[in-house]
Amino acid sequence: MIGGSYVNGRMQNTIYSFFLNMSPGYKIVENPRNLVYLHVILDKTNKMETVVTDQNGKQLNLHGENLTISYHLREI
């Protein structure tokens, strides 16, 4: 679905990754800078699933906490 995304030199369907700069238990507020728009194949997309993982690719347990993710798509 997403083209041109690499993690550790390997092609992956990653929209955004970042490193935390706070201790565990603190609220995470992350605002991306220097946006790079990647190619999204919309003619084949009818569903999008988001998974939040750690640096090893393991899904995070958010312990019932709310998570808000906003996507910004634009035609290029």
Buried (B, 14 or more C-beta within 10 A) or exposed (E): BBEEBEEEEEEEEEBEEEEEEEEEEEEEEEEEEEEEEBEBEEEEEEEEEEEEEEEEEEEEEEEEEEEEEEEEEEEE
